[in-house]
Amino acid sequence: MAFLETYADRIKLYTKNAGVYLLASLISSILAVLVNPLMALNLSPEDYAVSTYYTSFGLLYTPVLGFFVTDFYLRKYYVLSKEALFQLKGNVIKIFLYFSGIVSLVCLLGLYAFVKGTHVSFDFWPYAPLAVFTNYVGLIYTFQLAEFKIARKAKSFFWASVIWGVIGVVLSLLLVVVAKWGAVGKMVATFLGSFLPFIWCLIKNKEYLGVRFEKEIFRQIFLYGYPLVLAAMLSYFSHGYDKVLLERGGNIETLGYYSVACSMAAYITVFSNALKSTFQPDMYKAIAQKSVRRSVAVGGLVVLAVGVIVAVFIIFCPWLIKILTAGRYVQSTQMCRIVSMSVLTSTLYYQISQFTYGTGHSKLTLINKIIGTAINIALITVLVRNYGAIGAAWSTVLGFLVFAIGNLILLFIVRKKLFLDNGLKNT
């Protein structure tokens, strides 16, 4: 009886924490939805096109900036002592500050060379620097939220998410609606919405800044992360390269409408990301307990929940876009419906890949990405050239599905080695 009461208390606490995480994301999403009509009225298709074009390159360089350091920390959270975890966290923060800072400058130079060398129709300044440095300053805040979740600090996560979410919305209103700075205002607001919590995180974690940098920890992180980084960078050519192809087609207005479709579908991504991050600690815990059945159950629950959300969104999509864009971007409806399905296929792939590299088989993820990227580059090129933005939308959906199927095939091929190396059990 005592065991059942303890188990019931754990379920009650788990449900309560999950509800808090989802509520925090819901509040931020509702605020963004409420102000979206005002944003749409003050942003032209060209504004959406240029901001989306430069932020899409984040798929290429953000994996290098973050280097899956947060994932490494979460993987070690349940297995390290309190003292070792303190040392690891201090090194993680220093890596984000110095290593990621240097890499962001290198990435910015590379992006400059690409823009000038290929004669991109959009100006480099100030859009590209804002896009790159927004990703850089957002690393520590993302890490802090992940730590709140795995430590079951639901209240801390809630207030941090809501407060900084509200500040971000206010900044967008001031710079886009009031100041009417267009795409510049949109991107400056996004940057400030990441920079301010970046400063807060540094102050909150100042005790870790004095931790001695350990080369061995950096080496372990590098060996763990580099296959994942390379694999993640390849994702750009499956669901980021479409913007480059559309820009090269010369129809900037079409790219703008496609960008609106992607931004509308991104509202579902907020919920899917909330679900994925809410259950992420449970996935790592199931892996740590070497339970395949629990890992599949956690991943399957997330995919099922996201599938329901996507289905509801597709049904109400025409009305939602008409309301959320003040009737200005209804031409994005068909593309938005298609792109929204990529949220489901990406969730499916994310759950499979999380299990793969969570069990220490990150090189398997890289092999899958190399093969899948080769297929997807051909797929996206054919679809965009023949069907334009509609083809780009379908390429996003199918691209994640290619990765998911490829990952499953590779896991099946190495299943015996997978169980022997990790001591996994079908329980």
N, C-alpha and C positions, 0 to 999 in steps of 0.2 A: 504493500500500500504506500509506504514511504517513497519507494522508487517511482510509482505512478504519479504521486503528487509532485515529486521533483521534476519528472519529465514534463508534466503539464505546465509547471511554472516556466520551464525552459521554452516550451512552445509559445506560451503567452508573451514572454519577453521578446522572443524572436519576431512574433507577429507585430508586436508594438513597435519595435525598432524598424522593421520593414515598412510599416505604415508611415512612420516619421520621415524616412528617406524619400518615399514616394510623394508625400505631402509637400516636402521642401521643393522637389522638382516641379510639382503641380503648381505651386504658388508662383514660381518663377515663370513657368510656361503661360499661366493665365495672364500675368502682367505683360508678357511679350505679345500675347494674342490681342489684348485690349489696345495696345498702342500701335499694332501693325497697320490698321487702316490709315492712321496719321502718317506713318512711315511711308506707306505706298503712295499716298498723295504728294509726298515731298521728295520722292526718289524716282528718277526717270529710268527707263529700260537700260540706258547707257550707264547710269549709276550702279544699278544692280550688276551689270555685265562686268565693269572694271573691278568692283569689290570682290565679286565671286571669282573672277579670273585669277587675281593675285592670292586670294585665300586658298584656292584650290591647290596651289603649289605646296601648301602645308603638308599635304599627304606625302610629299617627296622628302621634305627636310625635317619635319617634326619628329619622326622616328629617330633620326640622328641626334637631335637635341635632347630628347628624353631618354634614349638608349634603353628603354624598358627597365629603368632603374626602380621605378615604383613597383613594377611587377616582381622584381627580384626581392625587394624589401618585404612585400606581402607574402611571398613564398617562404621567406625565412622567419616570418613573425611568430609562428607557432613552434618553431624548433630551436630558436636561439634563447640564451639566458637573457635576463634583464640588462645586464652590463654589456653583453655583446650586441644586443639590439640598440642600446644607446650609442655605442661606437659606430654601428652601421648607419644609424640615422644621421649622425653628424657628418659622415662621409657622403651620404646621399645628398644632403643639402649643399655641401661644398662642390660636389660634382655638378649639380644643377647651376650653381652660381658661376663657377670658373670654366669648367669644360664646356658646358652648354653655351656659355657666353661667347667663347672663342669660336665654337662651331657655328653659331648664329651669324657672326660676322663673315665667316667663310661662305656660308650659304647665301648671304646677301650679295656678295661679290659674284658668285656663280650665277645667281638670278639676273644680275645686272648684265653680265656677259651674254646670257641667253636673250634677254629682251632687246639689247642693241644688235646682237648678231643676227637675229631672225626678223628684225624690224617689226616688232609687235606694235599694233595700232594704239595701245594704251601708254600713257606716260609712266615712267618708272617711279618718279618722285611725286607725291610722298607715299603712294600706295604700297609699293613693295616693302620699304622699311617698316611701315606700320604693320603689315601682315606678318613679317618675320619676327619682329620684336614682341608682338602680341603673344605669339606662341612661346617665345623664350620666357617672358615674365610669368606666363600662366603655369609653368611646370611645377613650381613649389606649391602653389595653391591647390592644384590637382592632387599632388602628393598628400597635402594636409587633409583634404577631404577623404581620400582613400584610407588614411590612417585613422581618421575619426570612425569610419565604418568598420574596419577590421577590429578596432578596439571597442566597438559597440558603444561609442559616445554619440548616441543619436541626437541628443539635444544640441551638442556642439556643432554637429553637422547641419542640423536644421537652421540654427541661427546664422551660421556663417553663410550658408547657401541663400537664405532669404535676404539677409541684409545686403550682401554684395550683389545679389540679383536685382534688388530694388534700386541700388545705386547705379547699376549698369543701365537699367531702363530710363532712369532720370537723365543720365548723361546723353543717351540717344535722343530723348525728346528735346533736350536743350540744344544739342549741336545739329540735329537734322531738321526738327520741326520749327524751333524758335529761331536759331541762327541761320537755318537753311544753307548748310554747308554741303549738302548732297552726299556723294560717296566719301568725300574727305571727312565730313562730320560723322558719318556712319563708322568709318574705320578708326577715327580718333577716339570716339566713344568706346568702341570695343577695346582699344588699347588701354585706355584709362581704366576700364572695367576689369582689366587683368592686372594692371600695374599697381593699383591701390591695394588689392588683397595680397599682392606680392610683398609690399612693404609691411603689411600686417603680419604675414607669415614669418618674415625675418625677425620682427620684434618678438613675436610669440615664441620663436625657437632660438632666441639669441644664445641660450646656454649651450646649444650644439655647435655654434660657430667656432668655439675654442677647441673642439675635438681634433685630435691629431689625425692628419690624413694618412691612411694606410694603403700602401701600394698593393698589398695582397687583396684587400677588399675591391679595389679598382680592377685588379686583374680578374677576380671572380665575376664581377659585374660585366666586364668586357667579354669574357668567354661565354657567359650566359646570354648576353644581349646581342652580340654582333650578327648571329644568324637571323634573329628576330628583326633586327634593324634592316638588314638587307631584304628580308621578306616583306616587311612593311613598306619599304620604299618602292618595291615593285608594285604595290597596290595602286600607286599613282597612275600607272599605265593602264589600269583597268577601270578606275572610276575617278580620274582627275584629268587625264589626257583628253577626255571628250571636250573640255572647255578650250583647250589649245586648238583642236581640230575645228571647232565651231568658229573660233576667232579667225583662224586662217581662211575660213570660208567667206569672211568679209561681211557677214550679216550680223552686225553688233546688236541690232534690235532683237533678233531671234535669240541670240545668246542671253539678252536681258530677260526675255520671257521664260527661257529655260532656267535661268538663275532663280527667278521668282518661284517656279515650280519646285526647284530643289529646296529653296528656303521654306516653302510651305510644308513640304514633306519632312523637313528637318524638325518640325514640331513633334512628329511621331518619334523621331530619333531621341528627343529629350526624354520621352517616356521609356523607350527601349533601353537607352543608356542608364536610366535610373534603375530599371529592372535588372540589367546586367551587373551594374556596380553593387546593387543591393544584395544580389546572390553570389557575387564574386568571392567573398570570404568563405561562403559555404562550399563553393567549388574547390577552393584551395584546401579547405578542411577535409573534404571528401577524398581529395588526392593524397593529403597527408595521412589519412586513415587507410589509404590503399584500397578504397572501395570503388569499383567500377560502376556498380549498380547505383550507388548514391550520386556519383558524378553524372551519370546519364539522366537520373531523375531530376537533378538540379537544372542541368542544361535543357532537358525536355520541357520542364515547367516554364522556363524563361521563353523558349521558342513559342510555346502554345499561347502564353499571355500576349506576346508581341503580335502573333498571328491574329488574335481577336481584335487588338487595337487597330491593326492595319485594315482589316476587313471593314470595321466601322468607319474608318477614315475614308476608304474608297467609296462607300455608299453615300456619305454626306459631302464628299469633296466639292461638287459644283457650288453648293450653298456656302460652304466654308470659304472658298476662294473669293466668291463674290462679296462676302461680308468682310473678310480680312484684308482685302485689297481695295475696299470701297468701290468695287465694280470696275476697277481700272485694269486688272490683269486677268480677266476671265479666260483669255486665250491660253493661259497656262494650265487649264484644268486637265486636259487629256494627258499632258506630259507629267503633271503632278501625280495623277492616279498611277501611272506606270512607275515613276520614281519611288513612290511610297512602298511598292512591293519589294524594293531593294532593302528596305529596313528589315523585312522578314528574312530574306536570303542572307543578309550580312549578319544578322543575329545567329542564324543557324551556323554560319561559318565561324563566327566568333566563339561560340560555345565549343565547337569541335577543336579549334586551334588552341583555345585556352587549356583544354585537357591535354593536348599534345605537348605544348611547351611547359605546362605545369608538372608533367611527369618527367621533365628533363630532356625531351626529344625536340629541342628547338631546331636542330638541323633538318629534321623531317619537315618542319614548317617551311624552311627555306627551299628545300627541294620542291615541295608542292607549289610554292609561289613562283619559282623559276619556270616550271612546266606550265602552270596556269596562266602566267603572264604572257608567255609566248602565244598561247591560244587566244587570250583576251585581246591582245594588241591587234591580231588579225580580225577578230570579231568586231571590235569597236571601229576599226578603220572601215570595214565593209558597211557596217550599219550606218555610221555617220555620213559617209560619202553618198549612200543611196537613199537614206531616209532623214537626213538632217538631225534636228533636235529630237524627233521621235525615236530615231535610231540610237541616239546618245542615251536617251532614257532607258531603252530596253537593254543596252549594253551594260548599264550599271546593275540592273537586276540580274542578268545572266552571268555577269562577271563574278559576283559573289557565289553564285550557284556552282560555277566551274571550280572555284577554290574549295568549296565545301565537299563536293563529290571527290575531288582529287585527294583531299586530306583523309577522307574515309577510306579510300582505296589504299593509300599508303599505310594507314593504321592497320588495315586488314593484312597487308603484306608482312608487316613486322610484328604481328600480334604476339607470337611466341616470345620473341626477344623483349617485347614491351612488358609482358607479365613477369618474365624471369628477372629483368633488370630492376624492376620497381616493386616486386613482391605483391603485385596487384591481386585482388580477390574479386570474384563475381558475387559480392555481397553488398 
